[in-house]
């Protein structure tokens, strides 16, 4: 299944307490468990006013469904085409 990156607006996200983040995560996981379409939440990065979330899902529609059930914005959804990291620089050319 494809991997997606979701940009979510979340005012003052960087100021959320550990308890608030835990409750958000729990709510998201509960919704994912009850969805008919299988969607896997990999992780999210919290910045001052946004969340950047990595998901594995069959399509964008499944992610929009999750966002509507959980009540989180899905400002921008992008499919990940490739992943690079420092190891990529060391790989031999094919």
C-alpha positions as CSV (number, residue, x, y, z in Angstrom):
1,X,0.0,0.0,0.0
2,X,1.1,3.6,-0.6
3,X,2.6,5.8,2.0
4,X,1.2,9.3,2.5
5,X,2.2,12.5,4.3
6,X,-0.7,14.6,5.8
7,X,-0.3,18.2,6.8
8,X,-2.8,19.1,9.6
9,X,-3.5,22.5,11.0
10,X,-3.4,22.4,14.8
11,X,-3.2,25.8,16.5
12,X,-0.5,25.8,19.3
13,X,0.2,22.1,18.7
14,X,3.7,22.6,20.1
15,X,2.2,23.6,23.4
16,X,0.0,20.5,23.8
17,X,0.7,18.5,27.0
18,X,1.7,14.9,27.0
19,X,-1.8,14.0,28.3
20,X,-3.4,16.0,25.4
21,X,-1.2,14.3,22.8
22,X,-1.9,10.9,24.4
23,X,-5.7,11.5,24.2
24,X,-5.4,12.6,20.6
25,X,-3.4,9.5,19.7
26,X,-5.8,7.2,21.6
27,X,-8.8,8.7,19.8
28,X,-7.1,8.4,16.4
29,X,-6.2,4.7,17.1
30,X,-9.8,4.0,18.3
31,X,-11.2,5.3,15.0
32,X,-8.6,3.4,12.9
33,X,-9.6,0.1,14.7
34,X,-13.3,0.6,13.7
35,X,-12.8,1.7,10.1
36,X,-13.7,-0.8,7.4
37,X,-10.8,0.3,5.2
38,X,-7.4,-0.6,6.7
39,X,-5.3,2.4,7.4
40,X,-2.0,2.3,9.3
41,X,-0.8,5.4,11.2
42,X,3.0,5.3,11.3
43,X,3.9,8.5,13.2
44,X,3.3,12.2,13.5
45,X,5.7,15.1,13.9
46,X,4.4,18.0,16.0
47,X,5.5,21.6,15.2
48,X,4.3,24.9,16.6
49,X,1.0,25.0,14.7
50,X,0.9,21.8,12.5
51,X,1.1,18.1,12.6
52,X,2.8,16.2,9.9
53,X,1.5,12.6,9.9
54,X,2.8,9.5,8.0
55,X,0.2,6.9,7.1
56,X,0.0,3.8,5.0
57,X,-3.4,3.5,3.3
58,X,-4.9,2.2,0.1
59,X,-5.9,5.7,-1.1
60,X,-6.5,9.3,-0.2
61,X,-10.2,8.7,0.3
62,X,-9.5,6.4,3.3
63,X,-7.4,9.1,4.9
64,X,-10.1,11.7,4.4
65,X,-12.6,9.3,5.9
66,X,-10.3,8.9,9.0
67,X,-9.9,12.7,9.3
68,X,-13.7,13.3,9.2
69,X,-14.3,10.6,11.9
70,X,-11.5,11.8,14.2
71,X,-12.2,15.5,13.7
72,X,-8.6,16.4,12.6
73,X,-7.9,18.6,9.6
74,X,-6.3,17.1,6.5
75,X,-5.1,20.4,4.9
76,X,-2.8,18.6,2.4
77,X,-2.4,14.9,1.6
78,X,0.7,13.9,-0.5
79,X,1.6,10.5,-1.7
80,X,5.2,9.6,-0.9
81,X,7.0,8.6,-4.2
82,X,10.4,7.7,-2.8
83,X,12.3,7.9,0.5
84,X,15.9,9.1,0.7
85,X,18.3,9.3,3.7
86,X,22.0,9.5,4.3
87,X,22.3,5.8,3.3
88,X,21.0,6.7,-0.2
89,X,24.3,8.6,-0.8
90,X,26.3,5.5,-0.1
91,X,24.3,3.1,-2.4
92,X,26.0,2.1,-5.6
93,X,24.5,3.2,-8.9
94,X,22.5,0.6,-10.6
